[in-house]
Amino acid sequence: MTSKSIRLSTAEALVKWMTAQRAELLDGTEVPLFAGVFAIFGHGNVLGLGTALHEVRDTLPTWRGQTEEGMALAAVAYARAMDRRQVMAATSSVGPGALNMVTAAGVAHANRLPILLLPGDTFTGRGPDPVLQQVEHYGDPTITANDAFRPVSRYFDRITKPEQLLSSLPQVARVLTDPVDAGPVVLALPQDVQVEEFDFPRGMFEVRVHRVPRTRPDEQQLGHAARLLRTSERPLLILGGGVRYSGANLEVISFAETHGIPIVDTVAGRTLIDHDHPLYAGPLGIIGSSSANVMARDTDVVLAVGTRLQDFMTSSWTAFAPDVRILAVNAAGFDAVKHSALSIVGDARAAVTELHAQLNGWAAAAAWTQAARSGRAEWDLHVDSLRDGAAADGSLTYAQVLGAVNDASTPDDYLVGASGGFPGEIHGGWRSAASARTTTSGSTMDLEYGFSCMGYEIAGAWGAAMARAATHAGGIVTTLLGDGSYLMLNSELYSAAFSGHPFVAIVCDNGGFAVIHRLQTNQGATGFNNLLADCSGPGADGGGLRVDFAMHARSLGCLVEDVPSGGSLEDFRAAYDRARAAVATGKGPVVVICRTHPSTWTDSGAWWEVGVPVSLSGRAAFEAGKVQQLRWVSDSGS
């Protein structure tokens, strides 16, 4: 008679459970829920969890990172590239290794992206107390460094007995696959508990397929929304990240086509609609386009699908007229009710499909519909002028670099960005072509602007390259970043080279944290501690000490294309073409280095609230913006 239980250590049981979990992609393809584990081993996880992972290395691959933050960020990017349908885990040792992953947890939490973090923890038995790398709280010995994860976790548990896995692991799977709660899960694993054994029921390890539910909206909510839309003369549809994760872009765009509703998009919803679509009015917000912002100013009803309307999209809530009405379609009620919106809680595809049925025969006025195309055409001409012209001193600009990348890209390529000046260039200036939908939504961009984490660009490109390889998506992954972000977190270039996941990294050296220098000086402050020339130390004198990025990238195992100082746009195009060709044959990563102007940027003209001292010249614009913002808040009841 077969035993109904199996004796395993906590670590063995966790890993065995992970290998039994399956997930369903958007096209119905079944894959492992956990695609692999990123690991840096130390005294808190090398023997317990490390031994267990070694036993399943053929079915659950382990990839070694160089920094705990970097490998966890790669896991976050993997989840985005897989439209939240497949997950990576990351494990670290006790103390500093664990704390290094807190930033990545923040990125995942802000962007609602699933990741399983498995930090080692101190001994529950407290025999060697205090253990190496332990932090001690005088009044509470149960607190460890891992408690720092609590504010940035969707689900947190510390496993102090093996049998606790029986109740905790179902919650782990639920959060990782739930469209409402999706985000970082943290299981803190004390190292003595990792090797403690228990008789686990065999049923715990049976294969289970997790399918993301499509919650249907309430009929009464739909009815209210349909009646409001029918009264609208100038409706506007906002494409958010929820459309991507629902795989609803075709249905949402078809809905807009039937009813003649212009479309704008958020950073998380970018590339879901073809740039040349006649209804596309451009990207919304501070780092978006003037064309989309004009439509937002003039609309009377906003249909926001799958977005939480973050301040960069709403221009700190000055983008809309005070009397605008907002319809929010969101799987999460938490997001759907924000800003006094009329909420439709449910899956994006299900909600829009059912709303369409209630709007039979209704369409927006033809003149309003046409305004989307004409406004975006004007913005395109503006972007063209920026791409065609160098900076005043003849040096390359971010707009030129992005334009060259855009021109060389195919619909199957994938773009990564996160911080500094590039999000404004990418969101405002990228022109996407419709990608063929296979196992994923067809989205071809990861613009991490929920947390805007410096250093995400390289680690994220590694994770995205892994995901694209896993789905046989084809195309080239390209990441764009500045010298500041490169210096903050570059070690995963070596990880990608070592593991064989090539991509192109374009590093634009503009002499420091140039976009924050711009924010600083545009408000009337003196440039200070952002550009290298404005920093303390002998390296600032005359632009003295500078990093040799080409030599550094080569030392990490990368191929390098170094556009010389004073190089032309054609020089950059040729370098990028060579980099693409190398990656296409499996070589790389390839780092393309160029020098760009530190103060030439694409600007949508929208306002963003930052605290401006009364002594600075930017205070007047700040106060004017606050008046407009407060008028919207007062009239909307938000």
C-alpha positions in Angstrom: 0.0 0.0 0.0 1.4 3.4 -1.0 2.1 5.8 1.8 0.0 8.9 1.7 2.8 11.0 3.0 6.4 11.7 2.1 9.2 12.8 4.5 10.9 15.9 3.2 12.8 18.9 4.6 11.1 22.3 4.4 13.3 23.3 1.6 12.8 20.1 -0.3 9.0 20.3 0.1 9.0 23.9 -1.1 11.0 23.1 -4.2 9.0 20.0 -5.0 5.8 22.0 -4.7 7.2 24.7 -7.0 8.0 22.1 -9.7 4.4 20.8 -9.6 2.8 24.2 -10.3 1.7 25.0 -13.8 0.3 28.1 -15.5 -1.7 28.9 -18.6 -0.5 31.6 -21.0 -2.8 33.9 -22.9 -3.1 31.6 -25.8 -3.9 28.6 -23.6 -0.3 27.1 -23.7 0.5 25.3 -20.4 3.9 26.1 -18.9 5.6 25.8 -15.5 4.4 28.5 -13.2 8.0 28.9 -12.0 10.3 29.3 -14.9 13.4 29.2 -12.7 15.2 30.6 -9.7 17.8 33.3 -9.4 20.2 32.6 -6.6 23.1 34.0 -4.7 24.0 31.5 -1.9 25.3 32.3 1.5 25.1 30.9 5.0 21.4 31.4 5.2 20.4 29.4 2.1 23.3 27.5 0.6 22.8 24.1 2.3 19.0 23.9 2.9 17.5 25.6 -0.2 20.6 25.3 -2.2 20.8 21.5 -1.9 17.1 21.2 -2.7 17.5 23.3 -5.8 20.4 21.2 -6.9 18.3 18.1 -6.9 15.8 19.6 -9.4 18.2 21.6 -11.5 17.1 19.9 -14.7 13.4 20.8 -14.3 13.7 24.1 -12.3 16.9 25.8 -13.5 18.9 28.0 -11.1 20.7 31.1 -12.5 23.4 32.9 -10.5 23.2 36.7 -10.4 26.0 39.0 -9.3 23.9 41.2 -7.0 20.7 40.3 -5.2 19.0 43.4 -6.4 20.0 42.8 -10.0 18.8 39.2 -10.2 15.5 40.0 -8.5 15.0 42.9 -10.9 15.6 40.4 -13.7 12.8 38.3 -12.2 10.5 41.3 -12.2 11.2 42.0 -15.8 10.6 38.3 -16.7 7.2 38.5 -15.2 6.3 41.6 -17.2 7.6 40.1 -20.4 5.3 37.1 -19.7 2.3 39.3 -19.0 2.3 38.2 -15.4 1.5 34.6 -16.5 4.8 33.0 -15.5 7.0 33.8 -12.5 10.6 33.6 -11.4 11.9 33.2 -7.9 15.0 34.7 -6.3 16.8 33.6 -3.1 19.5 35.2 -1.0 21.3 34.7 2.2 20.6 36.3 5.6 21.0 40.0 6.2 22.5 42.2 3.5 21.8 39.7 0.8 18.1 39.7 1.7 18.0 43.5 2.2 19.4 44.0 -1.3 16.2 42.5 -2.7 13.9 45.0 -1.0 14.3 47.5 -3.8 13.3 44.8 -6.3 10.3 44.0 -4.2 9.3 47.7 -4.3 9.6 47.7 -8.1 7.3 44.6 -8.3 4.8 46.0 -5.8 4.5 49.4 -7.5 4.1 47.8 -10.9 1.8 44.9 -9.7 4.2 42.3 -11.0 4.5 38.8 -9.4 7.8 37.5 -8.1 8.6 34.9 -5.3 11.4 36.1 -3.0 13.0 33.5 -0.7 15.4 35.3 1.6 17.3 33.3 4.2 16.6 34.2 7.8 18.1 33.8 11.2 17.7 30.7 13.5 14.3 30.2 15.1 16.1 28.1 17.8 18.3 31.1 18.6 21.2 28.8 19.7 24.0 30.8 18.1 22.2 34.1 18.8 23.2 36.6 17.5 24.2 34.9 14.3 26.4 36.5 11.6 24.6 39.3 9.8 21.7 39.4 12.2 20.2 42.7 13.2 18.9 42.8 16.8 16.0 44.7 18.2 16.3 45.3 21.9 12.5 44.9 22.6 11.5 42.3 20.0 13.7 39.3 19.2 11.3 38.1 16.5 12.2 41.0 14.2 14.8 40.3 11.6 16.1 42.1 8.6 13.5 40.4 6.5 10.7 42.4 8.2 11.8 45.2 5.9 10.0 43.4 3.1 6.6 43.8 4.8 5.7 47.2 3.3 6.6 46.1 -0.2 5.1 42.6 -0.1 1.7 41.5 -1.3 2.0 38.5 0.9 4.6 37.9 3.6 5.2 34.9 5.8 8.1 33.6 7.9 8.1 29.8 7.9 9.0 28.7 11.4 7.7 25.1 11.2 7.7 22.9 8.1 4.0 22.2 8.3 3.2 25.9 7.9 3.9 25.3 4.1 0.6 23.5 4.0 -1.4 26.7 4.6 1.0 29.2 3.2 1.8 27.8 -0.3 -1.8 27.9 -1.6 -1.8 31.7 -0.7 1.5 32.0 -2.5 0.1 30.6 -5.7 -3.1 32.7 -5.3 -1.2 36.0 -5.0 1.2 35.3 -7.8 -1.7 34.5 -10.3 -4.5 36.8 -9.0 -5.0 39.8 -11.3 -6.1 41.9 -8.3 -3.3 40.9 -5.8 -0.5 40.2 -8.2 2.8 41.3 -6.7 5.8 40.2 -4.7 5.5 37.3 -2.3 8.1 36.9 0.4 8.7 33.6 2.3 11.4 34.2 4.9 13.2 30.9 5.5 15.1 30.5 8.8 18.1 28.3 8.0 17.4 25.8 10.7 13.8 25.4 9.5 14.9 24.9 5.9 16.5 21.5 6.9 13.8 20.5 9.5 11.8 17.5 8.2 8.1 16.7 8.2 5.8 14.0 6.8 4.0 16.0 4.0 0.9 14.7 2.3 1.6 13.5 -1.2 -1.4 15.4 -2.5 0.4 18.6 -1.8 2.7 17.8 -4.8 0.2 16.8 -7.4 0.4 18.9 -10.6 -1.9 21.9 -10.5 -2.6 24.3 -13.3 -3.3 27.9 -12.3 -5.5 29.8 -14.7 -5.9 33.6 -14.3 -9.6 34.3 -13.6 -11.6 36.7 -15.7 -13.9 38.4 -13.3 -17.1 39.6 -15.0 -18.3 43.1 -14.0 -21.5 43.9 -12.2 -24.4 44.5 -14.6 -25.6 47.6 -12.7 -22.1 49.1 -12.9 -22.1 48.4 -16.7 -25.5 50.0 -17.1 -24.4 53.2 -15.3 -21.3 53.3 -17.5 -23.2 52.8 -20.7 -25.7 55.6 -19.9 -22.8 58.0 -19.1 -21.0 57.2 -22.3 -24.1 57.8 -24.3 -24.2 61.3 -23.0 -20.6 62.0 -24.0 -19.7 64.2 -26.9 -16.0 63.9 -26.5 -15.0 60.5 -25.0 -11.4 59.4 -24.6 -10.2 55.9 -23.9 -7.0 55.3 -21.9 -5.1 52.0 -22.5 -3.4 50.9 -19.3 -1.2 47.9 -18.3 -4.3 46.0 -17.2 -5.2 45.7 -20.9 -1.9 44.0 -21.5 -2.2 41.6 -18.6 -5.7 40.7 -19.7 -4.7 40.1 -23.3 -7.5 42.5 -24.2 -5.8 44.9 -26.6 -7.6 43.6 -29.7 -11.0 43.7 -28.0 -10.4 47.2 -26.5 -9.2 48.6 -29.8 -12.1 47.0 -31.7 -14.5 48.6 -29.1 -12.9 52.0 -29.8 -13.2 51.5 -33.5 -16.9 50.6 -33.4 -17.7 53.7 -31.3 -15.2 56.1 -32.7 -13.4 56.8 -29.4 -9.9 58.3 -29.6 -7.2 56.3 -27.8 -4.3 57.4 -25.6 -2.0 55.1 -23.6 0.0 55.0 -20.4 3.6 53.8 -20.0 2.3 50.3 -18.9 0.0 50.2 -21.9 2.5 51.3 -24.5 2.8 49.4 -27.8 -0.6 47.7 -27.5 -1.9 49.9 -30.4 -0.1 50.5 -33.7 1.2 54.1 -33.8 -0.4 54.7 -37.2 -3.8 53.6 -36.0 -6.3 56.4 -37.0 -7.8 56.5 -33.5 -4.4 56.8 -31.7 -3.9 60.3 -30.3 -0.5 59.6 -28.7 0.9 58.8 -25.3 -0.6 60.5 -22.3 1.0 62.6 -19.6 4.1 64.6 -18.5 6.5 62.4 -20.5 3.9 61.8 -23.2 2.7 64.0 -26.2 1.0 67.3 -26.5 -1.5 65.7 -28.8 -2.7 63.3 -26.2 -2.7 66.0 -23.5 -4.9 68.2 -25.6 -7.4 65.4 -26.0 -7.3 64.9 -22.3 -7.9 68.6 -21.7 -10.9 68.6 -24.0 -12.6 65.3 -23.2 -15.8 65.2 -21.2 -15.8 61.4 -20.3 -12.6 59.3 -19.8 -12.8 55.6 -20.1 -9.7 54.4 -18.2 -9.1 50.7 -18.8 -6.6 48.9 -16.6 -4.8 51.9 -15.2 -4.4 53.5 -11.8 -3.9 56.9 -13.3 -0.5 57.7 -11.7 0.5 61.3 -11.5 2.8 61.2 -14.6 -0.2 60.2 -16.7 -2.5 62.8 -15.2 0.1 65.6 -15.0 -0.5 65.6 -11.3 -4.2 65.9 -11.9 -4.1 68.9 -14.1 -4.6 67.0 -17.4 -8.4 67.0 -17.3 -11.1 69.6 -17.2 -12.6 70.1 -13.7 -16.0 68.7 -14.8 -14.7 65.6 -16.6 -16.3 62.3 -15.6 -14.1 59.2 -15.3 -15.1 55.6 -15.9 -12.5 53.2 -14.5 -12.4 49.6 -15.6 -10.1 47.7 -13.4 -9.8 44.2 -11.9 -8.9 45.8 -8.6 -11.6 47.7 -6.8 -8.8 49.6 -5.0 -7.8 51.2 -8.3 -11.3 51.4 -9.8 -12.7 53.8 -7.2 -9.8 56.3 -7.1 -10.6 59.9 -7.9 -14.3 59.5 -7.5 -14.4 57.4 -10.7 -17.5 55.5 -11.7 -16.1 52.1 -11.3 -16.4 48.9 -13.3 -14.7 46.2 -11.4 -13.7 43.3 -13.5 -11.4 41.9 -16.2 -10.6 44.3 -19.0 -11.6 42.0 -21.8 -14.8 40.9 -20.2 -15.8 44.4 -19.1 -15.2 46.1 -22.5 -16.9 43.2 -24.4 -20.0 43.5 -22.2 -20.0 47.3 -22.3 -19.8 47.2 -26.1 -23.1 45.2 -26.1 -24.9 47.9 -24.2 -23.7 50.7 -26.5 -25.2 49.3 -29.7 -25.6 52.1 -32.3 -23.8 54.8 -30.3 -20.6 56.5 -31.6 -18.7 59.7 -30.9 -19.0 62.7 -33.2 -16.9 62.3 -36.3 -15.1 65.6 -35.8 -13.9 64.4 -32.3 -12.8 61.1 -33.7 -10.8 62.8 -36.4 -9.1 65.0 -33.9 -7.0 62.1 -32.7 -5.3 61.6 -36.1 -4.7 65.2 -36.8 -3.4 66.0 -33.4 -1.0 63.1 -33.4 0.2 64.0 -36.9 1.3 67.4 -35.5 3.1 65.7 -32.6 4.8 63.4 -35.1 6.1 66.4 -37.0 7.5 67.8 -33.8 9.3 64.5 -32.9 10.6 64.3 -36.5 12.2 67.7 -36.1 13.9 66.6 -32.9 15.1 63.4 -34.5 16.5 65.3 -37.5 18.4 67.9 -35.6 21.4 67.5 -33.4 22.0 69.6 -30.3 23.2 73.2 -30.6 26.8 72.0 -30.3 26.4 69.3 -32.8 26.3 66.4 -30.3 23.8 63.6 -30.3 20.5 63.9 -28.5 18.4 61.3 -26.8 15.7 61.9 -29.4 18.1 61.1 -32.2 19.3 57.9 -30.5 15.8 56.7 -29.8 14.8 57.5 -33.4 17.7 55.5 -34.8 16.7 52.5 -32.6 13.1 52.9 -33.6 14.0 53.0 -37.3 16.1 49.8 -37.1 13.6 47.9 -35.0 11.2 45.2 -36.2 7.7 44.6 -34.7 9.1 41.6 -32.8 11.8 43.6 -31.0 11.4 44.4 -27.3 12.4 47.7 -25.6 13.4 48.3 -22.0 13.7 51.6 -20.1 13.2 52.8 -16.6 14.9 56.0 -15.3 16.6 59.2 -16.2 15.8 61.0 -19.4 14.9 58.0 -21.5 11.3 57.4 -20.2 10.3 60.8 -21.6 11.9 60.0 -24.9 10.5 56.5 -25.1 7.0 57.2 -24.0 6.7 60.4 -25.9 8.5 59.4 -29.1 8.4 55.6 -29.7 6.4 54.5 -32.8 5.2 51.0 -32.4 4.1 48.6 -35.1 1.6 45.9 -34.4 3.3 42.7 -33.2 1.9 39.3 -33.9 0.2 37.9 -30.7 1.4 34.4 -29.9 1.7 33.2 -26.3 1.8 36.8 -25.0 -0.2 40.0 -25.4 2.0 41.3 -28.2 3.3 44.2 -26.1 6.9 44.9 -27.0 8.0 47.4 -24.3 8.9 47.3 -20.6 9.0 51.0 -19.5 9.3 50.6 -15.8 7.9 53.9 -14.6 5.8 52.8 -11.7 8.9 52.9 -9.5 11.4 54.3 -12.0 14.3 52.2 -10.6 17.8 53.2 -11.6 19.6 50.1 -12.5 16.6 48.2 -13.7 17.5 48.7 -17.4 20.4 46.2 -17.5 18.9 43.6 -15.1 15.5 44.0 -16.7 17.0 43.4 -20.2 18.5 40.1 -18.9 15.1 39.0 -17.6 13.3 40.1 -20.7 15.9 38.3 -22.9 15.3 35.1 -20.9 11.5 35.4 -21.3 11.8 36.1 -25.0 14.0 33.0 -25.5 11.5 30.9 -23.5 8.6 31.9 -25.7 10.6 31.8 -29.0 9.4 35.3 -29.5 12.3 36.3 -31.8 13.5 39.8 -32.2 16.1 41.8 -30.4 15.9 43.1 -26.8 17.3 46.6 -26.5 17.7 48.6 -23.3 18.4 52.3 -23.2 20.0 54.0 -20.2 22.3 56.8 -19.1 25.7 56.8 -17.6 24.3 57.3 -14.1 22.1 54.2 -14.2 24.9 52.2 -15.7 27.2 53.1 -12.8 24.5 52.3 -10.3 23.9 48.6 -11.3 25.8 47.1 -14.2 27.0 43.7 -12.9 24.1 41.7 -14.5 25.9 42.4 -17.9 28.2 39.7 -16.7 25.3 37.5 -15.6 23.7 37.8 -19.1 27.0 37.1 -20.9 27.7 34.1 -18.6 24.2 32.6 -18.9 24.0 33.2 -22.7 21.1 35.7 -22.9 22.3 38.4 -25.2 20.7 41.9 -25.7 21.8 45.3 -26.8 22.5 47.9 -24.1 22.7 51.5 -25.3 24.6 53.7 -22.8 24.3 57.4 -23.3 27.0 59.3 -21.5 25.8 62.8 -20.7 28.1 63.5 -17.8 26.0 62.6 -14.7 22.4 62.7 -13.6 21.4 65.0 -16.3 17.6 64.7 -16.1 17.6 65.7 -12.4 20.0 68.5 -13.2 17.3 69.7 -15.7 14.6 69.5 -13.1 16.9 71.4 -10.7 17.9 74.2 -13.0 14.5 74.6 -14.8 13.0 75.6 -11.4 15.7 78.2 -11.0 18.1 76.3 -8.7 21.8 76.3 -9.2 23.1 73.1 -10.7 24.6 71.1 -7.8 25.6 67.4 -7.2 24.0 66.0 -10.4 26.2 66.6 -13.4 29.8 65.4 -12.6 31.0 68.9 -13.3 28.9 70.2 -10.4 30.0 67.7 -7.8 32.7 67.9 -5.1 36.1 66.5 -5.6 39.1 66.8 -7.9 37.3 64.6 -10.6 35.0 67.5 -11.3 37.7 70.0 -12.3 37.6 70.7 -16.0 35.5 67.5 -16.5 38.5 65.5 -15.4 38.0 61.9 -14.1 35.6 59.9 -16.3 34.7 56.2 -16.6 35.9 54.2 -19.6 32.6 52.5 -20.2 34.0 50.6 -23.2 36.8 49.0 -21.2 34.5 48.3 -18.3 31.8 46.6 -20.4 34.4 44.5 -22.1 35.7 43.3 -18.8 32.3 42.0 -18.0 32.3 39.8 -21.1 30.4 42.1 -23.4 31.0 43.1 -27.0 31.3 46.8 -27.3 30.5 49.4 -30.0 32.0 52.7 -28.9 30.8 55.7 -30.9 33.6 58.3 -30.7 33.1 61.6 -29.0 31.8 63.9 -31.7 30.4 61.0 -33.7 27.5 61.5 -36.0 24.1 60.0 -36.0 25.1 57.8 -38.9 28.0 56.6 -36.8 25.6 55.6 -34.1 23.2 53.9 -36.6 26.1 51.8 -38.0 27.2 50.8 -34.4 23.7 49.8 -33.5 23.3 47.8 -36.7 26.5 45.9 -35.9 25.2 45.3 -32.3 21.9 43.9 -33.6 23.7 41.6 -36.0 25.8 40.2 -33.2 22.9 39.6 -30.9 20.9 38.0 -33.7 23.7 35.3 -33.9 23.7 34.7 -30.2 26.6 36.9 -29.3 26.6 39.5 -26.5 25.4 41.3 -24.6 26.5 44.1 -26.8 27.0 47.6 -25.2 26.8 50.6 -27.5 28.3 53.7 -26.0 27.7 57.2 -27.2 28.0 60.7 -25.9 24.8 62.7 -25.7 23.9 66.3 -24.9 23.0 66.8 -21.3 20.2 69.3 -21.6 18.3 68.6 -24.9 15.1 66.7 -24.2 11.7 66.0 -25.7 9.0 68.0 -23.7 5.2 67.5 -23.7 4.7 70.9 -22.0 2.6 69.3 -19.2 3.0 70.3 -15.5 4.3 68.0 -12.8 4.1 68.8 -9.1 7.4 69.0 -7.3 8.1 71.0 -4.2 9.6 74.3 -5.2 11.0 76.7 -2.6 9.5 80.2 -2.6 13.0 81.6 -3.4 13.2 80.0 -6.8 11.9 81.3 -10.1 9.8 78.2 -10.7 7.6 78.9 -7.7 5.1 80.9 -9.8 4.5 78.0 -12.2 4.2 75.7 -9.1 1.5 77.9 -7.6 -0.4 78.2 -10.9 -0.4 74.4 -11.2 -1.6 73.9 -7.7 -4.6 76.2 -8.4 -5.5 74.1 -11.4 -5.0 70.9 -9.5 -7.1 72.0 -6.6 -9.9 73.2 -8.9 -10.1 69.7 -10.4 -10.1 68.1 -6.9 -12.8 70.4 -5.6 -15.1 70.1 -8.6 -14.7 66.3 -9.0 -15.1 65.5 -5.4 -11.9 63.4 -5.4 
